[in-house]
Amino acid sequence: MALLAQSIVQRVVGTLQDTTSVRWPVAELVRYLNDGQREVILYRPDATIKNVSHTCVAGPKQSLPVDGAKLVDIVRNTSGGAIRQVPREIIDAQTPNWYSLTGADNVVHFMYDPRDARVFYVYPPATTNTSIEMSYSAYPTDVAEPAEGADYTDVVGNLDVPDIYGNVIIDYMLYRAYTKDSEYAGNSQRAMAHYQAFANALGIEVQGTTSVAPKVTLSGPAVA
């Protein structure tokens, strides 16, 4: 069950002791919430992961769907057949003219450079009939900003990151709120403490996720 954005804003309003939402208007807090969701996927791209069947365009160069932030993996052709990642330099060295080869409906390899996070290449070049199963990190959907003068009860919609990041988002929002008032005594330290809590929680969550993730073991008989 997705967390209501309203409940997140309510908790932040209570912590700030600004129940009239004068110093920190609700619309501003919602902007902090949306910024916090994007900050989460900067550190944890898997927080908004999607697994989809993707139809390629003709040619070697492919792009993520419009909501795609980073590629995570390409698993297989949807018609069957695994797709393996290889360094582009290997295919460039072995078949320099591969970019202009005749397209094929099934892909054998894909190439990806994280410096160009929304683009990947496929070998052989795809046709418009090529369909692949892929996973990618999606941009989170923003919560709509209420009108000026709104109360927290006017906030609608849900967080677009999983519920487990609710407290992380609250810490990020408080970091931004106290940074706004950093000229007041103690607020600069409060802001840094909340950002540290935000960063620490994301790091600890990484450790917890990896500790229980399925692991490949090499012992035992080979799969037939």
Secondary structure, 3 states (H helix, E strand, C coil): CCCEHHHHHHHHHHHHCCCCCCCCCHHHHHHHHHHHHHHHHHHCHHHHEEEEEEECCCEEEEECCCCEEEEEEEEEECCCCECEECCHHHHHHHCCCHHHCCCECCCCEEEECHHHCCEEEEEEEECCCCEEEEEEEECCCCCCCCCCCCCHHHCCCECCCCHHHHHHHHHHHHHHHHHHCCCCCCHHHHHHHHHHHHHHHHHHHHHHHHHHCCCCCCCCCCCC
